[in-house]
Amino acid sequence: MPNLPETREQPDNSPSYWIDRLHDDRDLDGVLFVESESFTNPWTKEMYAWELQNRSVCHILVVRTPECRVAGFCAFWLVVDEIHINNLAVLPEYRGRGFGTRLMRRVLTEGRRLGATRSTPEVRASNEPARRFYEGLGFRATAVRKHYYTNPVEDALILWREPERAADAVQETGD
């Protein structure tokens, strides 16, 4: 699969970040580290290995910086005309720099290129920052999955981004 075009900001002629596809085991190790720093119940290497057996469905994009091979990532499925966002995370020291928003915009753009018209993540009911993040990108909570999460047990909010919102918050801005 060809790489996505790199996106680079160049305030002083050096790239501050770029978004790329998962390449190899070193990238997967980076994803696992971001997982462990971000989630109370992180996915395992075996779970990702299983996911990656079907590259036409499972896609993983990573945020890279000159200092960090994997500063963040998004793992998603393309199922018919829908993107199912499985995991999105950025290392704590890189949060607040817009990497998550830029990464999600790239995921939505890539999904549209692949034929997706709708997108959905699930978030912990108590994760107000994640909900605000997704709402800022045009997602809306539509349902609750009772006791979906473990460690601790908690409900999940199911969010959807419908086609009429697709043109809204996705515009590539060179980020």
TORPA-4810 file (N, C-alpha, C, O; in nm, 3 decimals):
<nodes>
NODE_1_0.084_-0.117_0.000_0.000_0.000_0.000_0.089_0.124_0.000_0.184_0.130_0.078_M
NODE_2_0.061_0.221_-0.084_0.142_0.341_-0.085_0.119_0.422_0.041_0.011_0.418_0.100_P
NODE_3_0.221_0.496_0.082_0.206_0.583_0.197_0.116_0.699_0.162_0.104_0.737_0.046_N
NODE_4_0.053_0.754_0.264_-0.022_0.876_0.245_0.078_0.988_0.219_0.193_0.979_0.262_L
NODE_5_0.036_1.093_0.150_0.127_1.206_0.134_0.164_1.259_0.272_0.078_1.269_0.360_P
NODE_6_0.288_1.292_0.290_0.330_1.344_0.419_0.280_1.487_0.434_0.269_1.561_0.337_E
NODE_7_0.248_1.523_0.557_0.207_1.658_0.589_0.312_1.712_0.684_0.336_1.656_0.791_T
NODE_8_0.373_1.820_0.646_0.479_1.874_0.729_0.459_2.023_0.750_0.426_2.097_0.657_R
NODE_9_0.481_2.065_0.873_0.486_2.207_0.903_0.632_2.244_0.907_0.714_2.168_0.959_E
NODE_10_0.666_2.358_0.853_0.807_2.392_0.845_0.834_2.533_0.894_0.868_2.621_0.815_Q
NODE_11_0.818_2.557_1.026_0.842_2.692_1.076_0.988_2.734_1.060_1.016_2.852_1.038_P
NODE_12_1.080_2.639_1.070_1.222_2.673_1.055_1.291_2.574_0.961_1.407_2.538_0.981_D
NODE_13_1.219_2.531_0.858_1.267_2.436_0.758_1.289_2.295_0.811_1.346_2.211_0.741_N
NODE_14_1.246_2.267_0.933_1.253_2.130_0.981_1.111_2.085_1.013_1.034_2.160_1.073_S
NODE_15_1.074_1.963_0.972_0.936_1.920_0.995_0.909_1.902_1.144_0.991_1.848_1.217_P
NODE_16_0.791_1.948_1.188_0.756_1.928_1.328_0.675_1.800_1.347_0.671_1.745_1.457_S
NODE_17_0.611_1.753_1.240_0.538_1.627_1.246_0.501_1.585_1.104_0.505_1.666_1.011_Y
NODE_18_0.466_1.459_1.089_0.405_1.409_0.966_0.322_1.288_1.000_0.343_1.223_1.103_W
NODE_19_0.226_1.257_0.913_0.134_1.146_0.934_0.162_1.043_0.826_0.175_1.076_0.708_I
NODE_20_0.172_0.919_0.868_0.213_0.812_0.778_0.139_0.684_0.817_0.076_0.679_0.923_D
NODE_21_0.146_0.584_0.734_0.091_0.452_0.767_0.187_0.378_0.860_0.307_0.404_0.861_R
NODE_22_0.132_0.286_0.935_0.213_0.194_1.015_0.302_0.115_0.919_0.253_0.061_0.820_L
NODE_23_0.432_0.109_0.947_0.526_0.043_0.856_0.568_-0.097_0.900_0.566_-0.190_0.820_H
NODE_24_0.608_-0.110_1.026_0.675_-0.234_1.066_0.659_-0.258_1.215_0.584_-0.187_1.283_D
NODE_25_0.731_-0.359_1.267_0.721_-0.393_1.408_0.769_-0.280_1.500_0.717_-0.265_1.611_D
NODE_26_0.866_-0.202_1.455_0.908_-0.088_1.537_0.793_0.010_1.553_0.772_0.065_1.661_R
NODE_27_0.718_0.032_1.445_0.600_0.118_1.455_0.497_0.057_1.549_0.439_0.127_1.631_D
NODE_28_0.475_-0.073_1.537_0.377_-0.138_1.623_0.419_-0.127_1.769_0.335_-0.105_1.856_L
NODE_29_0.548_-0.141_1.797_0.597_-0.122_1.934_0.568_0.020_1.982_0.533_0.040_2.098_D
NODE_30_0.583_0.118_1.893_0.550_0.256_1.928_0.402_0.274_1.957_0.366_0.344_2.052_G
NODE_31_0.317_0.211_1.878_0.172_0.216_1.900_0.140_0.155_2.037_0.060_0.210_2.112_V
NODE_32_0.203_0.043_2.069_0.178_-0.023_2.197_0.222_0.066_2.313_0.157_0.067_2.418_L
NODE_33_0.331_0.140_2.295_0.376_0.230_2.401_0.275_0.344_2.420_0.241_0.378_2.533_F
NODE_34_0.228_0.402_2.310_0.127_0.508_2.319_0.002_0.453_2.388_-0.057_0.520_2.473_V
NODE_35_-0.040_0.331_2.351_-0.154_0.264_2.416_-0.134_0.258_2.568_-0.222_0.296_2.645_E
NODE_36_-0.016_0.209_2.609_0.009_0.189_2.752_0.012_0.321_2.828_-0.020_0.324_2.948_S
NODE_37_0.048_0.430_2.761_0.052_0.561_2.824_-0.085_0.630_2.823_-0.103_0.733_2.887_E
NODE_38_-0.181_0.574_2.749_-0.307_0.644_2.725_-0.431_0.575_2.778_-0.530_0.643_2.808_S
NODE_39_-0.429_0.444_2.790_-0.551_0.371_2.822_-0.534_0.284_2.946_-0.425_0.233_2.972_F
NODE_40_-0.642_0.266_3.022_-0.636_0.180_3.141_-0.640_0.032_3.103_-0.601_-0.053_3.183_T
NODE_41_-0.687_0.002_2.984_-0.697_-0.136_2.938_-0.645_-0.143_2.794_-0.722_-0.163_2.700_N
NODE_42_-0.512_-0.125_2.775_-0.458_-0.114_2.639_-0.465_-0.245_2.561_-0.463_-0.355_2.617_P
NODE_43_-0.473_-0.230_2.428_-0.467_-0.346_2.340_-0.328_-0.408_2.348_-0.230_-0.340_2.381_W
NODE_44_-0.320_-0.537_2.317_-0.193_-0.610_2.320_-0.136_-0.622_2.179_-0.203_-0.594_2.080_T
NODE_45_-0.011_-0.665_2.173_0.053_-0.688_2.043_-0.024_-0.795_1.964_-0.039_-0.784_1.842_K
NODE_46_-0.072_-0.897_2.035_-0.147_-1.004_1.970_-0.278_-0.951_1.910_-0.319_-0.994_1.802_E
NODE_47_-0.341_-0.860_1.979_-0.466_-0.802_1.927_-0.439_-0.724_1.798_-0.513_-0.736_1.701_M
NODE_48_-0.332_-0.646_1.798_-0.298_-0.572_1.676_-0.253_-0.665_1.564_-0.286_-0.643_1.448_Y
NODE_49_-0.177_-0.769_1.598_-0.133_-0.864_1.495_-0.255_-0.928_1.428_-0.257_-0.946_1.306_A
NODE_50_-0.356_-0.961_1.508_-0.479_-1.018_1.453_-0.547_-0.916_1.362_-0.590_-0.950_1.251_W
NODE_51_-0.557_-0.793_1.406_-0.621_-0.687_1.327_-0.550_-0.668_1.193_-0.614_-0.653_1.089_E
NODE_52_-0.418_-0.669_1.198_-0.339_-0.637_1.079_-0.336_-0.749_0.976_-0.278_-0.733_0.868_L
NODE_53_-0.396_-0.862_1.007_-0.404_-0.969_0.907_-0.495_-0.932_0.791_-0.485_-0.992_0.683_Q
NODE_54_-0.583_-0.836_0.811_-0.673_-0.795_0.705_-0.654_-0.646_0.676_-0.729_-0.562_0.727_N
NODE_55_-0.555_-0.614_0.596_-0.520_-0.475_0.567_-0.625_-0.401_0.485_-0.621_-0.278_0.477_R
NODE_56_-0.718_-0.473_0.423_-0.823_-0.402_0.350_-0.929_-0.347_0.445_-1.005_-0.258_0.408_S
NODE_57_-0.935_-0.399_0.567_-1.030_-0.352_0.667_-0.960_-0.268_0.774_-1.008_-0.160_0.809_V
NODE_58_-0.849_-0.316_0.826_-0.778_-0.250_0.935_-0.673_-0.154_0.881_-0.589_-0.191_0.800_C
NODE_59_-0.679_-0.031_0.928_-0.584_0.073_0.888_-0.529_0.139_1.014_-0.603_0.165_1.108_H
NODE_60_-0.398_0.166_1.015_-0.338_0.236_1.128_-0.251_0.347_1.071_-0.161_0.323_0.991_I
NODE_61_-0.280_0.469_1.114_-0.199_0.584_1.079_-0.126_0.631_1.203_-0.180_0.623_1.314_L
NODE_62_-0.004_0.679_1.186_0.077_0.724_1.298_0.121_0.868_1.276_0.140_0.913_1.163_V
NODE_63_0.137_0.940_1.386_0.196_1.074_1.385_0.342_1.056_1.423_0.374_0.994_1.524_V
NODE_64_0.430_1.113_1.340_0.573_1.106_1.367_0.628_1.247_1.387_0.578_1.343_1.329_R
NODE_65_0.730_1.257_1.469_0.804_1.381_1.483_0.951_1.347_1.463_0.987_1.230_1.466_T
NODE_66_1.035_1.446_1.444_1.178_1.414_1.433_1.233_1.342_1.556_1.327_1.264_1.545_P
NODE_67_1.173_1.369_1.672_1.222_1.307_1.796_1.153_1.175_1.831_1.205_1.098_1.911_E
NODE_68_1.037_1.150_1.772_0.956_1.037_1.816_0.896_0.964_1.696_0.818_1.021_1.620_C
NODE_69_0.933_0.838_1.681_0.886_0.759_1.567_0.735_0.745_1.566_0.673_0.748_1.460_R
NODE_70_0.672_0.729_1.686_0.526_0.722_1.697_0.484_0.809_1.816_0.492_0.767_1.931_V
NODE_71_0.439_0.930_1.785_0.392_1.023_1.888_0.242_1.006_1.912_0.190_1.047_2.016_A
NODE_72_0.174_0.944_1.815_0.031_0.920_1.826_-0.011_0.827_1.715_0.066_0.798_1.623_G
NODE_73_-0.135_0.779_1.723_-0.183_0.687_1.620_-0.334_0.684_1.621_-0.399_0.724_1.717_F
NODE_74_-0.389_0.635_1.511_-0.532_0.603_1.503_-0.545_0.470_1.430_-0.496_0.454_1.318_C
NODE_75_-0.611_0.376_1.493_-0.643_0.246_1.432_-0.792_0.248_1.400_-0.875_0.275_1.487_A
NODE_76_-0.824_0.217_1.275_-0.965_0.218_1.237_-0.993_0.107_1.137_-0.903_0.060_1.067_F
NODE_77_-1.120_0.068_1.132_-1.168_-0.028_1.033_-1.247_0.046_0.928_-1.315_0.145_0.957_W
NODE_78_-1.237_-0.001_0.807_-1.326_0.042_0.701_-1.421_-0.074_0.677_-1.380_-0.179_0.629_L
NODE_79_-1.550_-0.055_0.711_-1.651_-0.158_0.695_-1.758_-0.102_0.602_-1.835_-0.014_0.640_V
NODE_80_-1.761_-0.153_0.481_-1.850_-0.109_0.375_-1.830_0.041_0.356_-1.731_0.083_0.296_V
NODE_81_-1.923_0.124_0.405_-1.910_0.268_0.385_-1.894_0.342_0.518_-1.929_0.460_0.529_D
NODE_82_-1.841_0.272_0.619_-1.826_0.332_0.751_-1.683_0.315_0.803_-1.618_0.214_0.779_E
NODE_83_-1.637_0.417_0.873_-1.511_0.410_0.947_-1.546_0.382_1.092_-1.624_0.455_1.153_I
NODE_84_-1.489_0.276_1.147_-1.503_0.245_1.289_-1.369_0.275_1.356_-1.271_0.204_1.336_H
NODE_85_-1.368_0.381_1.435_-1.244_0.424_1.500_-1.227_0.338_1.625_-1.304_0.349_1.720_I
NODE_86_-1.125_0.254_1.622_-1.101_0.164_1.735_-1.021_0.231_1.845_-1.057_0.223_1.963_N
NODE_87_-0.913_0.296_1.809_-0.827_0.361_1.907_-0.764_0.484_1.845_-0.720_0.482_1.729_N
NODE_88_-0.759_0.591_1.922_-0.691_0.714_1.884_-0.623_0.764_2.009_-0.687_0.782_2.113_L
NODE_89_-0.493_0.787_2.001_-0.420_0.834_2.119_-0.294_0.908_2.077_-0.237_0.883_1.971_A
NODE_90_-0.254_1.001_2.163_-0.131_1.078_2.145_-0.056_1.071_2.278_-0.118_1.079_2.384_V
NODE_91_0.075_1.056_2.272_0.155_1.054_2.394_0.128_1.180_2.476_0.110_1.288_2.420_L
NODE_92_0.126_1.167_2.608_0.095_1.283_2.693_0.180_1.407_2.662_0.128_1.519_2.662_P
NODE_93_0.307_1.390_2.637_0.394_1.506_2.614_0.369_1.574_2.480_0.420_1.684_2.456_E
NODE_94_0.291_1.512_2.392_0.258_1.571_2.262_0.113_1.619_2.255_0.071_1.672_2.152_Y
NODE_95_0.038_1.601_2.362_-0.102_1.646_2.362_-0.109_1.798_2.367_-0.018_1.864_2.416_R
NODE_96_-0.218_1.850_2.315_-0.238_1.994_2.316_-0.168_2.067_2.202_-0.167_2.190_2.199_G
NODE_97_-0.110_1.993_2.109_-0.041_2.053_1.995_-0.119_2.039_1.865_-0.072_2.080_1.759_R
NODE_98_-0.239_1.982_1.873_-0.323_1.966_1.754_-0.296_1.839_1.676_-0.357_1.818_1.571_G
NODE_99_-0.207_1.753_1.724_-0.176_1.629_1.651_-0.298_1.539_1.638_-0.321_1.481_1.532_F
NODE_100_-0.377_1.527_1.746_-0.495_1.441_1.741_-0.597_1.490_1.639_-0.655_1.411_1.565_G
NODE_101_-0.618_1.621_1.636_-0.712_1.678_1.539_-0.663_1.657_1.397_-0.740_1.618_1.309_T
NODE_102_-0.536_1.683_1.374_-0.480_1.664_1.240_-0.486_1.518_1.198_-0.517_1.487_1.083_R
NODE_103_-0.456_1.430_1.292_-0.462_1.287_1.263_-0.606_1.245_1.230_-0.628_1.170_1.134_L
NODE_104_-0.702_1.292_1.307_-0.841_1.255_1.281_-0.888_1.312_1.148_-0.962_1.245_1.076_M
NODE_105_-0.848_1.433_1.115_-0.884_1.488_0.984_-0.828_1.399_0.872_-0.895_1.375_0.772_R
NODE_106_-0.705_1.351_0.891_-0.644_1.264_0.790_-0.719_1.132_0.780_-0.740_1.080_0.671_R
NODE_107_-0.759_1.078_0.895_-0.837_0.953_0.895_-0.968_0.973_0.819_-1.005_0.890_0.737_V
NODE_108_-1.037_1.082_0.847_-1.164_1.108_0.778_-1.143_1.129_0.629_-1.224_1.082_0.548_L
NODE_109_-1.038_1.197_0.593_-1.008_1.218_0.451_-0.974_1.086_0.384_-1.022_1.058_0.274_T
NODE_110_-0.894_1.005_0.448_-0.858_0.873_0.394_-0.983_0.786_0.383_-1.001_0.714_0.285_E
NODE_111_-1.068_0.791_0.484_-1.192_0.715_0.480_-1.280_0.755_0.363_-1.335_0.670_0.294_G
NODE_112_-1.293_0.886_0.340_-1.371_0.932_0.224_-1.311_0.881_0.094_-1.383_0.840_0.004_R
NODE_113_-1.177_0.885_0.085_-1.108_0.836_-0.035_-1.139_0.688_-0.059_-1.148_0.643_-0.173_R
NODE_114_-1.156_0.614_0.050_-1.184_0.470_0.041_-1.334_0.440_0.030_-1.372_0.324_0.021_L
NODE_115_-1.418_0.543_0.032_-1.562_0.523_0.012_-1.649_0.535_0.135_-1.769_0.512_0.126_G
NODE_116_-1.592_0.571_0.249_-1.673_0.585_0.371_-1.754_0.713_0.368_-1.707_0.817_0.321_A
NODE_117_-1.876_0.704_0.418_-1.962_0.822_0.427_-1.997_0.855_0.572_-2.045_0.965_0.600_T
NODE_118_-1.975_0.761_0.664_-2.005_0.782_0.805_-1.888_0.734_0.888_-1.808_0.652_0.843_R
NODE_119_-1.878_0.786_1.011_-1.769_0.747_1.100_-1.822_0.733_1.241_-1.914_0.804_1.282_S
NODE_120_-1.764_0.639_1.317_-1.809_0.618_1.454_-1.695_0.576_1.546_-1.620_0.483_1.514_T
NODE_121_-1.680_0.643_1.659_-1.598_0.592_1.769_-1.689_0.564_1.889_-1.806_0.601_1.890_P
NODE_122_-1.634_0.499_1.990_-1.698_0.488_2.121_-1.604_0.554_2.220_-1.482_0.543_2.207_E
NODE_123_-1.660_0.623_2.318_-1.577_0.684_2.422_-1.639_0.654_2.558_-1.760_0.637_2.571_V
NODE_124_-1.553_0.649_2.657_-1.603_0.631_2.793_-1.698_0.745_2.827_-1.673_0.861_2.792_R
NODE_125_-1.807_0.713_2.893_-1.905_0.815_2.929_-1.842_0.927_3.012_-1.885_1.041_3.004_A
NODE_126_-1.741_0.895_3.091_-1.677_0.996_3.176_-1.567_1.074_3.104_-1.512_1.168_3.162_S
NODE_127_-1.533_1.037_2.982_-1.421_1.100_2.912_-1.468_1.226_2.838_-1.484_1.227_2.715_N
NODE_128_-1.490_1.329_2.915_-1.539_1.456_2.861_-1.443_1.517_2.758_-1.489_1.567_2.656_E
NODE_129_-1.310_1.515_2.781_-1.221_1.570_2.677_-1.233_1.496_2.543_-1.230_1.560_2.438_P
NODE_130_-1.246_1.364_2.546_-1.261_1.289_2.420_-1.393_1.324_2.352_-1.399_1.341_2.230_A
NODE_131_-1.497_1.335_2.431_-1.627_1.370_2.371_-1.623_1.509_2.308_-1.672_1.527_2.197_R
NODE_132_-1.564_1.606_2.376_-1.551_1.741_2.319_-1.465_1.739_2.193_-1.495_1.808_2.096_R
NODE_133_-1.358_1.659_2.195_-1.270_1.645_2.078_-1.351_1.598_1.958_-1.346_1.661_1.852_F
NODE_134_-1.424_1.489_1.973_-1.502_1.435_1.861_-1.616_1.528_1.820_-1.643_1.543_1.701_Y
NODE_135_-1.682_1.590_1.916_-1.789_1.684_1.882_-1.734_1.801_1.800_-1.802_1.850_1.710_E
NODE_136_-1.613_1.844_1.830_-1.549_1.950_1.752_-1.523_1.911_1.608_-1.503_1.997_1.522_G
NODE_137_-1.524_1.781_1.581_-1.505_1.730_1.445_-1.636_1.688_1.381_-1.636_1.625_1.275_L
NODE_138_-1.748_1.723_1.444_-1.878_1.695_1.384_-1.946_1.568_1.429_-2.050_1.532_1.374_G
NODE_139_-1.892_1.498_1.529_-1.954_1.376_1.581_-2.061_1.414_1.684_-2.051_1.516_1.751_F
NODE_140_-2.164_1.328_1.696_-2.269_1.348_1.794_-2.298_1.215_1.863_-2.301_1.109_1.800_R
NODE_141_-2.319_1.222_1.996_-2.354_1.101_2.072_-2.495_1.059_2.033_-2.588_1.140_2.033_A
NODE_142_-2.510_0.932_2.000_-2.640_0.882_1.955_-2.693_0.766_2.037_-2.812_0.736_2.032_T
NODE_143_-2.606_0.700_2.114_-2.651_0.584_2.191_-2.551_0.554_2.302_-2.442_0.612_2.307_A
NODE_144_-2.590_0.464_2.391_-2.504_0.422_2.503_-2.492_0.270_2.498_-2.591_0.200_2.478_V
NODE_145_-2.370_0.221_2.516_-2.345_0.077_2.531_-2.316_0.054_2.679_-2.210_0.093_2.729_R
NODE_146_-2.408_-0.010_2.749_-2.395_-0.032_2.893_-2.278_-0.125_2.925_-2.260_-0.229_2.862_K
NODE_147_-2.200_-0.086_3.024_-2.091_-0.168_3.079_-1.992_-0.214_2.972_-1.940_-0.325_2.980_H
NODE_148_-1.968_-0.132_2.874_-1.881_-0.168_2.761_-1.734_-0.177_2.802_-1.663_-0.269_2.761_Y
NODE_149_-1.690_-0.082_2.882_-1.549_-0.076_2.921_-1.525_-0.152_3.051_-1.614_-0.167_3.134_Y
NODE_150_-1.401_-0.198_3.065_-1.358_-0.261_3.190_-1.242_-0.179_3.245_-1.183_-0.096_3.175_T
NODE_151_-1.211_-0.202_3.369_-1.092_-0.143_3.432_-1.092_0.009_3.428_-0.999_0.066_3.372_N
NODE_152_-1.190_0.078_3.482_-1.310_0.031_3.551_-1.426_0.008_3.454_-1.426_0.055_3.340_P
NODE_153_-1.525_-0.065_3.504_-1.646_-0.090_3.424_-1.717_0.043_3.405_-1.739_0.119_3.499_V
NODE_154_-1.753_0.069_3.280_-1.816_0.197_3.248_-1.891_0.186_3.115_-1.857_0.105_3.028_E
NODE_155_-1.994_0.269_3.102_-2.069_0.275_2.977_-1.986_0.344_2.869_-1.897_0.423_2.898_D
NODE_156_-2.018_0.311_2.744_-1.957_0.379_2.629_-2.064_0.463_2.561_-2.179_0.421_2.547_A
NODE_157_-2.025_0.582_2.520_-2.110_0.663_2.434_-2.073_0.629_2.290_-1.955_0.627_2.255_L
NODE_158_-2.173_0.603_2.208_-2.150_0.576_2.066_-2.173_0.708_1.993_-2.281_0.766_2.000_I
NODE_159_-2.072_0.753_1.924_-2.082_0.878_1.849_-2.085_0.847_1.701_-2.024_0.750_1.655_L
NODE_160_-2.155_0.930_1.625_-2.160_0.915_1.480_-2.136_1.049_1.413_-2.175_1.154_1.464_W
NODE_161_-2.073_1.044_1.302_-2.055_1.159_1.214_-2.121_1.123_1.083_-2.071_1.039_1.007_R
NODE_162_-2.233_1.188_1.058_-2.316_1.154_0.943_-2.268_1.226_0.817_-2.191_1.322_0.826_E
NODE_163_-2.313_1.181_0.700_-2.267_1.241_0.574_-2.286_1.391_0.564_-2.203_1.460_0.505_P
NODE_164_-2.395_1.443_0.620_-2.418_1.586_0.607_-2.314_1.668_0.683_-2.297_1.787_0.657_E
NODE_165_-2.245_1.605_0.778_-2.138_1.674_0.849_-2.003_1.647_0.785_-1.903_1.707_0.825_R
NODE_166_-1.999_1.560_0.687_-1.872_1.518_0.628_-1.795_1.634_0.568_-1.672_1.635_0.574_A
NODE_167_-1.863_1.731_0.512_-1.792_1.843_0.451_-1.748_1.945_0.556_-1.662_2.029_0.529_A
NODE_168_-1.807_1.937_0.674_-1.777_2.036_0.777_-1.632_2.024_0.824_-1.542_2.068_0.753_D
NODE_169_-1.607_1.970_0.937_-1.479_1.980_1.006_-1.364_1.904_0.943_-1.258_1.895_1.006_A
NODE_170_-1.377_1.848_0.825_-1.270_1.764_0.768_-1.173_1.839_0.681_-1.066_1.786_0.652_V
NODE_171_-1.203_1.955_0.639_-1.123_2.021_0.539_-0.975_2.016_0.575_-0.934_2.055_0.684_Q
NODE_172_-0.896_1.964_0.478_-0.752_1.963_0.495_-0.703_2.106_0.489_-0.735_2.180_0.397_E
NODE_173_-0.626_2.143_0.588_-0.578_2.281_0.594_-0.428_2.287_0.579_-0.366_2.389_0.610_T
NODE_174_-0.369_2.179_0.531_-0.224_2.175_0.523_-0.162_2.134_0.654_-0.040_2.135_0.668_G
NODE_175_-0.246_2.097_0.751_-0.195_2.053_0.882_-0.132_1.918_0.869_-0.082_1.863_0.967_D
</nodes>
